Amino acid sequence: MENNPLFNAGTGSALNLLGRIETDAAIMDGRTLRGGAVALLTGIRNPIKAARIVMDETEHVLIAGRPAERLALANGLQKGNRRVPRRVRAWREALNQLKTKKRKGPSEKTLSLFLKHRGDTVGALALDARGNLAAGDSTGGVTLKLPGRVGDSPIIGAGLYADNNSGAATATGLGEQAMRLVISKTACDLMRLQPAPKAARAVIRLATKKVGNGTGIITLDRAGRFGVAHNTRHLCWAVRTMSVSNQQMNGTRN
Ligand code: ASP
């Protein structure tokens, strides 16, 4: 998905206020609770692979910026992450809207602008035959973010979480909201007692109540049940099991 320019991850990432790419990604192993994450990468083709290197090759959880890029390149990752025309157009349009809105008033307007131009972060969850859960995500973040802004995606507990004793979850949407609710860990905690679909709906209800619209989540529990919920207009998802292959685009609000 990072190589597909359609998604806001890797190639095709959203642009920050200065029109530059800064990507974040993370991965988590539910068996060991080990996680790896990178933030603010500007020139690595597959940030999720860089996150995996942090998890497998270091004692750390999150490495940001130039040092993370150097680590990725030293471990054989390719350079990449070019801007694509669609994102440049979206960035220009958003910048123009921001200029107009700034004249009218501050933050609420900027938030709605983020919501409009945000999107398409990718997240994935997996359960293997031995009961091991895993989660991964990758994003260019939100259009017009300030340089240096880090969203929820590389934050374990916010952008993603996986624990063989509860479940796995990954979030999309306005990262600031997901971080304030530690939403993926919250969903996993609920899955100790509730099936994945119910946990997904519960955290999105909580998000709507506490921080408003702008969040989506996918969940997977130990029994292989999955959930999808969002209070954004769209959320595209797909699932594959031994017996079922299903996908849904432009899911309606729930
Ligand atoms: N959650 C991402 C972020 O805030 C953006 C997204 O999901 O589209 O960085």
Residues whose N, C-alpha, C, O or C-beta is under 5 A from the ligand:
A	BS01	LIG	R118 G119 D120 T121 T139 G141 V142 G151 D152 A171 T172 G173 L174 G175 E176
